[in-house]
Amino acid sequence: QVQLVESGGGLVQAGGSLRLSCAASGRTFSTYNMAWFRQAPGKEREFVAAIWRTNGVTEYADSVKGRFTISRDNAKNTVYLQMNSLKPEDTAAYYCAAGAAGWKVPGTYGYWGQGTQVTVSS
């Protein structure tokens, strides 16, 4: 069982930056792939970024490539999402997810956080 708690969301102007954190409980964090998804009102949950459990391989949605960076610290059971050059279209609730076989599809993740709101004003 893994519990995930996100933090770091907030209101920021376009062009600004935020850093999201996701703290995981349990001693098996390093065995899970980790990802960030987001969901805007009236839209489906969409993939943002993922990081492999041990070798640090990452993948990003085209819409955030070059602006967002996912990283993890297995010693601290924490995954991060550094978001730079934020745009109003990045406004959404951001969710952290953990899954042994997860990658870009929400259904491949078994554990989810409660979400943290990111609002980017123009």
CYANA upper distance limits for C-alpha pairs under 8 A (distance plus 0.5 A):
  1 GLN  CA     26 GLY  CA      7.73
  2 VAL  CA     24 ALA  CA      7.00
  2 VAL  CA     25 SER  CA      6.13
  2 VAL  CA     26 GLY  CA      6.48
  2 VAL  CA     29 PHE  CA      8.42
  2 VAL  CA     98 ALA  CA      8.39
  2 VAL  CA    111 TYR  CA      7.03
  3 GLN  CA     24 ALA  CA      6.06
  3 GLN  CA     25 SER  CA      5.73
  3 GLN  CA     26 GLY  CA      8.12
  3 GLN  CA    111 TYR  CA      7.64
  3 GLN  CA    112 TRP  CA      8.03
  3 GLN  CA    113 GLY  CA      7.56
  4 LEU  CA     22 CYS  CA      6.75
  4 LEU  CA     23 ALA  CA      6.16
  4 LEU  CA     24 ALA  CA      5.12
  4 LEU  CA     25 SER  CA      7.16
  4 LEU  CA     96 CYS  CA      7.54
  4 LEU  CA     97 ALA  CA      8.07
  4 LEU  CA    111 TYR  CA      7.95
  4 LEU  CA    112 TRP  CA      6.77
  4 LEU  CA    113 GLY  CA      5.10
  4 LEU  CA    114 GLN  CA      8.12
  5 VAL  CA     22 CYS  CA      5.84
  5 VAL  CA     23 ALA  CA      5.76
  5 VAL  CA     24 ALA  CA      7.09
  5 VAL  CA     96 CYS  CA      8.36
  5 VAL  CA    113 GLY  CA      5.85
  5 VAL  CA    114 GLN  CA      7.20
  5 VAL  CA    115 GLY  CA      8.33
  6 GLU  CA     20 LEU  CA      7.48
  6 GLU  CA     21 SER  CA      6.04
  6 GLU  CA     22 CYS  CA      4.76
  6 GLU  CA     23 ALA  CA      6.99
  6 GLU  CA     95 TYR  CA      7.79
  6 GLU  CA     96 CYS  CA      7.20
  6 GLU  CA    113 GLY  CA      6.80
  6 GLU  CA    114 GLN  CA      7.54
  6 GLU  CA    115 GLY  CA      6.62
  6 GLU  CA    116 THR  CA      6.56
  7 SER  CA     20 LEU  CA      6.26
  7 SER  CA     21 SER  CA      5.77
  7 SER  CA     22 CYS  CA      6.92
  7 SER  CA    116 THR  CA      6.66
  8 GLY  CA     18 LEU  CA      7.52
  8 GLY  CA     19 ARG  CA      6.40
  8 GLY  CA     20 LEU  CA      5.02
  8 GLY  CA     21 SER  CA      6.63
  8 GLY  CA    116 THR  CA      7.75
  9 GLY  CA     18 LEU  CA      7.58
  9 GLY  CA     19 ARG  CA      8.07
  9 GLY  CA     20 LEU  CA      6.74
  9 GLY  CA    116 THR  CA      5.81
  9 GLY  CA    117 GLN  CA      5.72
  9 GLY  CA    118 VAL  CA      5.44
  9 GLY  CA    119 THR  CA      8.47
 10 GLY  CA     18 LEU  CA      8.41
 10 GLY  CA    116 THR  CA      8.49
 10 GLY  CA    117 GLN  CA      6.66
 10 GLY  CA    118 VAL  CA      5.55
 10 GLY  CA    119 THR  CA      6.64
 11 LEU  CA    118 VAL  CA      6.65
 11 LEU  CA    119 THR  CA      5.25
 11 LEU  CA    120 VAL  CA      6.41
 11 LEU  CA    121 SER  CA      7.83
 12 VAL  CA     16 GLY  CA      6.59
 12 VAL  CA     17 SER  CA      7.77
 12 VAL  CA     18 LEU  CA      8.22
 12 VAL  CA    118 VAL  CA      8.37
 12 VAL  CA    119 THR  CA      6.83
 12 VAL  CA    120 VAL  CA      5.52
 12 VAL  CA    121 SER  CA      6.77
 13 GLN  CA     86 LEU  CA      8.15
 13 GLN  CA    120 VAL  CA      5.86
 13 GLN  CA    121 SER  CA      5.27
 13 GLN  CA    122 SER  CA      6.68
 14 ALA  CA     85 SER  CA      7.44
 14 ALA  CA     86 LEU  CA      5.81
 14 ALA  CA     87 LYS  CA      5.52
 14 ALA  CA     88 PRO  CA      6.75
 14 ALA  CA    120 VAL  CA      6.19
 14 ALA  CA    121 SER  CA      6.18
 14 ALA  CA    122 SER  CA      5.82
 15 GLY  CA     84 ASN  CA      7.56
 15 GLY  CA     85 SER  CA      4.66
 15 GLY  CA     86 LEU  CA      5.38
 15 GLY  CA     87 LYS  CA      6.91
 16 GLY  CA     84 ASN  CA      6.67
 16 GLY  CA     85 SER  CA      5.98
 16 GLY  CA     86 LEU  CA      6.02
 17 SER  CA     82 GLN  CA      8.02
 17 SER  CA     83 MET  CA      5.89
 17 SER  CA     84 ASN  CA      4.90
 17 SER  CA     85 SER  CA      6.71
 17 SER  CA     86 LEU  CA      6.67
 18 LEU  CA     82 GLN  CA      6.71
 18 LEU  CA     83 MET  CA      5.74
 18 LEU  CA     84 ASN  CA      7.24
 19 ARG  CA     80 TYR  CA      7.40
 19 ARG  CA     81 LEU  CA      6.13
 19 ARG  CA     82 GLN  CA      4.94
 19 ARG  CA     83 MET  CA      6.43
 20 LEU  CA     80 TYR  CA      6.04
 20 LEU  CA     81 LEU  CA      5.49
 20 LEU  CA     82 GLN  CA      6.91
 20 LEU  CA     83 MET  CA      8.38
 21 SER  CA     78 THR  CA      7.27
 21 SER  CA     79 VAL  CA      6.39
 21 SER  CA     80 TYR  CA      5.06
 21 SER  CA     81 LEU  CA      7.03
 22 CYS  CA     78 THR  CA      5.94
 22 CYS  CA     79 VAL  CA      5.72
 22 CYS  CA     80 TYR  CA      6.78
 22 CYS  CA     96 CYS  CA      6.82
 22 CYS  CA    113 GLY  CA      8.42
 23 ALA  CA     76 LYS  CA      8.42
 23 ALA  CA     77 ASN  CA      6.47
 23 ALA  CA     78 THR  CA      5.05
 23 ALA  CA     79 VAL  CA      7.27
 24 ALA  CA     29 PHE  CA      7.33
 24 ALA  CA     77 ASN  CA      5.85
 24 ALA  CA     78 THR  CA      6.55
 25 SER  CA     29 PHE  CA      8.13
 25 SER  CA     77 ASN  CA      7.64
 28 THR  CA     32 TYR  CA      7.81
 29 PHE  CA     74 ASN  CA      7.14
 29 PHE  CA     77 ASN  CA      6.27
 30 SER  CA     53 ARG  CA      6.00
 30 SER  CA     54 THR  CA      6.97
 30 SER  CA     74 ASN  CA      6.15
 30 SER  CA     77 ASN  CA      8.11
 31 THR  CA     53 ARG  CA      6.19
 31 THR  CA     54 THR  CA      7.99
 31 THR  CA    100 ALA  CA      6.92
 32 TYR  CA     52 TRP  CA      8.09
 32 TYR  CA     53 ARG  CA      5.66
 32 TYR  CA     98 ALA  CA      6.26
 32 TYR  CA     99 GLY  CA      5.62
 32 TYR  CA    100 ALA  CA      5.01
 32 TYR  CA    101 ALA  CA      7.95
 32 TYR  CA    102 GLY  CA      8.47
 33 ASN  CA     50 ALA  CA      7.76
 33 ASN  CA     51 ILE  CA      6.47
 33 ASN  CA     52 TRP  CA      5.29
 33 ASN  CA     53 ARG  CA      4.95
 33 ASN  CA     98 ALA  CA      6.30
 33 ASN  CA     99 GLY  CA      5.87
 33 ASN  CA    100 ALA  CA      6.23
 33 ASN  CA    101 ALA  CA      7.21
 33 ASN  CA    102 GLY  CA      6.45
 33 ASN  CA    103 TRP  CA      7.53
 34 MET  CA     50 ALA  CA      6.16
 34 MET  CA     51 ILE  CA      5.96
 34 MET  CA     52 TRP  CA      7.19
 34 MET  CA     53 ARG  CA      7.43
 34 MET  CA     79 VAL  CA      7.73
 34 MET  CA     96 CYS  CA      7.82
 34 MET  CA     97 ALA  CA      6.20
 34 MET  CA     98 ALA  CA      5.21
 34 MET  CA     99 GLY  CA      7.08
 34 MET  CA    102 GLY  CA      7.97
 34 MET  CA    103 TRP  CA      8.30
 35 ALA  CA     47 PHE  CA      8.43
 35 ALA  CA     48 VAL  CA      7.97
 35 ALA  CA     49 ALA  CA      6.04
 35 ALA  CA     50 ALA  CA      4.51
 35 ALA  CA     51 ILE  CA      6.74
 35 ALA  CA     96 CYS  CA      6.34
 35 ALA  CA     97 ALA  CA      5.69
 35 ALA  CA     98 ALA  CA      7.08
 35 ALA  CA    103 TRP  CA      7.71
 35 ALA  CA    104 LYS  CA      8.36
 36 TRP  CA     47 PHE  CA      7.12
 36 TRP  CA     48 VAL  CA      5.94
 36 TRP  CA     49 ALA  CA      5.81
 36 TRP  CA     50 ALA  CA      6.86
 36 TRP  CA     81 LEU  CA      8.14
 36 TRP  CA     94 TYR  CA      7.24
 36 TRP  CA     95 TYR  CA      6.08
 36 TRP  CA     96 CYS  CA      5.21
 36 TRP  CA     97 ALA  CA      6.71
 37 PHE  CA     45 ARG  CA      7.01
 37 PHE  CA     46 GLU  CA      5.93
 37 PHE  CA     47 PHE  CA      5.04
 37 PHE  CA     48 VAL  CA      5.49
 37 PHE  CA     49 ALA  CA      7.56
 37 PHE  CA     94 TYR  CA      6.27
 37 PHE  CA     95 TYR  CA      5.67
 37 PHE  CA     96 CYS  CA      7.01
 37 PHE  CA     97 ALA  CA      8.08
 37 PHE  CA    106 PRO  CA      8.32
 38 ARG  CA     45 ARG  CA      6.04
 38 ARG  CA     46 GLU  CA      5.93
 38 ARG  CA     47 PHE  CA      7.14
 38 ARG  CA     48 VAL  CA      7.20
 38 ARG  CA     92 ALA  CA      6.36
 38 ARG  CA     93 ALA  CA      5.93
 38 ARG  CA     94 TYR  CA      4.78
 38 ARG  CA     95 TYR  CA      6.33
 39 GLN  CA     43 LYS  CA      6.77
 39 GLN  CA     44 GLU  CA      6.53
 39 GLN  CA     45 ARG  CA      4.89
 39 GLN  CA     46 GLU  CA      6.74
 39 GLN  CA     92 ALA  CA      5.76
 39 GLN  CA     93 ALA  CA      5.81
 39 GLN  CA     94 TYR  CA      7.10
 40 ALA  CA     44 GLU  CA      7.87
 40 ALA  CA     45 ARG  CA      7.97
 40 ALA  CA     91 THR  CA      7.22
 40 ALA  CA     92 ALA  CA      4.82
 40 ALA  CA     93 ALA  CA      6.78
 41 PRO  CA     92 ALA  CA      7.83
 45 ARG  CA    106 PRO  CA      8.24
 46 GLU  CA    106 PRO  CA      8.32
 47 PHE  CA     60 TYR  CA      8.40
 47 PHE  CA     61 ALA  CA      6.90
 47 PHE  CA    104 LYS  CA      6.37
 47 PHE  CA    105 VAL  CA      7.51
 47 PHE  CA    106 PRO  CA      7.88
 48 VAL  CA     60 TYR  CA      6.32
 48 VAL  CA     61 ALA  CA      5.64
 48 VAL  CA     64 VAL  CA      7.53
 49 ALA  CA     58 THR  CA      7.68
 49 ALA  CA     59 GLU  CA      6.08
 49 ALA  CA     60 TYR  CA      4.86
 49 ALA  CA     61 ALA  CA      6.74
 49 ALA  CA     69 THR  CA      8.38
 49 ALA  CA     70 ILE  CA      6.94
 49 ALA  CA    104 LYS  CA      8.19
 50 ALA  CA     58 THR  CA      6.03
 50 ALA  CA     59 GLU  CA      5.86
 50 ALA  CA     60 TYR  CA      7.15
 50 ALA  CA     70 ILE  CA      7.40
 50 ALA  CA    103 TRP  CA      6.77
 50 ALA  CA    104 LYS  CA      7.48
 51 ILE  CA     56 GLY  CA      6.33
 51 ILE  CA     57 VAL  CA      6.10
 51 ILE  CA     58 THR  CA      4.90
 51 ILE  CA     59 GLU  CA      7.18
 51 ILE  CA     70 ILE  CA      7.28
 51 ILE  CA     71 SER  CA      7.45
 51 ILE  CA     72 ARG  CA      8.18
 52 TRP  CA     56 GLY  CA      5.79
 52 TRP  CA     57 VAL  CA      5.71
 52 TRP  CA     58 THR  CA      6.88
 56 GLY  CA     71 SER  CA      8.11
 56 GLY  CA     72 ARG  CA      8.39
 58 THR  CA     70 ILE  CA      7.77
 60 TYR  CA     64 VAL  CA      7.10
 60 TYR  CA     65 LYS  CA      6.33
 61 ALA  CA     65 LYS  CA      6.81
 64 VAL  CA     68 PHE  CA      6.10
 67 ARG  CA     83 MET  CA      6.63
 67 ARG  CA     84 ASN  CA      5.63
 67 ARG  CA     85 SER  CA      6.58
 67 ARG  CA     86 LEU  CA      8.18
 68 PHE  CA     81 LEU  CA      7.18
 68 PHE  CA     82 GLN  CA      5.97
 68 PHE  CA     83 MET  CA      4.98
 68 PHE  CA     84 ASN  CA      6.52
 69 THR  CA     80 TYR  CA      8.48
 69 THR  CA     81 LEU  CA      6.12
 69 THR  CA     82 GLN  CA      5.54
 69 THR  CA     83 MET  CA      7.13
 70 ILE  CA     79 VAL  CA      7.79
 70 ILE  CA     80 TYR  CA      6.11
 70 ILE  CA     81 LEU  CA      5.09
 70 ILE  CA     82 GLN  CA      6.92
 71 SER  CA     79 VAL  CA      6.26
 71 SER  CA     80 TYR  CA      5.73
 71 SER  CA     81 LEU  CA      7.12
 72 ARG  CA     77 ASN  CA      8.21
 72 ARG  CA     78 THR  CA      6.26
 72 ARG  CA     79 VAL  CA      4.64
 72 ARG  CA     80 TYR  CA      6.47
 73 ASP  CA     77 ASN  CA      6.55
 73 ASP  CA     78 THR  CA      5.92
 73 ASP  CA     79 VAL  CA      6.80
 74 ASN  CA     78 THR  CA      6.99
 86 LEU  CA     90 ASP  CA      7.02
 86 LEU  CA    120 VAL  CA      7.27
 87 LYS  CA     91 THR  CA      8.10
 87 LYS  CA    120 VAL  CA      6.64
 87 LYS  CA    121 SER  CA      8.31
 87 LYS  CA    122 SER  CA      8.07
 88 PRO  CA    119 THR  CA      7.82
 88 PRO  CA    120 VAL  CA      5.18
 88 PRO  CA    121 SER  CA      6.20
 88 PRO  CA    122 SER  CA      6.48
 89 GLU  CA    120 VAL  CA      8.07
 90 ASP  CA    118 VAL  CA      8.07
 90 ASP  CA    119 THR  CA      7.97
 90 ASP  CA    120 VAL  CA      7.24
 91 THR  CA    117 GLN  CA      8.30
 91 THR  CA    118 VAL  CA      5.90
 91 THR  CA    119 THR  CA      5.07
 91 THR  CA    120 VAL  CA      5.97
 92 ALA  CA    117 GLN  CA      6.56
 92 ALA  CA    118 VAL  CA      6.05
 92 ALA  CA    119 THR  CA      7.10
 93 ALA  CA    115 GLY  CA      6.34
 93 ALA  CA    116 THR  CA      5.93
 93 ALA  CA    117 GLN  CA      4.81
 93 ALA  CA    118 VAL  CA      6.52
 94 TYR  CA    115 GLY  CA      5.76
 94 TYR  CA    116 THR  CA      5.78
 94 TYR  CA    117 GLN  CA      6.63
 94 TYR  CA    118 VAL  CA      7.49
 95 TYR  CA    112 TRP  CA      7.31
 95 TYR  CA    113 GLY  CA      6.33
 95 TYR  CA    114 GLN  CA      7.21
 95 TYR  CA    115 GLY  CA      4.95
 95 TYR  CA    116 THR  CA      7.16
 96 CYS  CA    112 TRP  CA      6.32
 96 CYS  CA    113 GLY  CA      5.85
 96 CYS  CA    115 GLY  CA      7.51
 97 ALA  CA    109 TYR  CA      6.61
 97 ALA  CA    110 GLY  CA      7.98
 97 ALA  CA    111 TYR  CA      6.03
 97 ALA  CA    112 TRP  CA      5.03
 97 ALA  CA    113 GLY  CA      6.98
 98 ALA  CA    102 GLY  CA      7.65
 98 ALA  CA    109 TYR  CA      6.07
 98 ALA  CA    110 GLY  CA      6.87
 98 ALA  CA    111 TYR  CA      5.64
 98 ALA  CA    112 TRP  CA      7.09
 99 GLY  CA    103 TRP  CA      8.47
 99 GLY  CA    108 THR  CA      7.05
 99 GLY  CA    109 TYR  CA      4.81
 99 GLY  CA    110 GLY  CA      5.94
 99 GLY  CA    111 TYR  CA      7.06
100 ALA  CA    109 TYR  CA      8.00
101 ALA  CA    108 THR  CA      6.89
101 ALA  CA    109 TYR  CA      7.82
102 GLY  CA    106 PRO  CA      8.25
102 GLY  CA    107 GLY  CA      8.44
102 GLY  CA    108 THR  CA      4.97
102 GLY  CA    109 TYR  CA      5.56
103 TRP  CA    108 THR  CA      7.27
103 TRP  CA    109 TYR  CA      8.28
104 LYS  CA    108 THR  CA      8.35
105 VAL  CA    109 TYR  CA      8.16
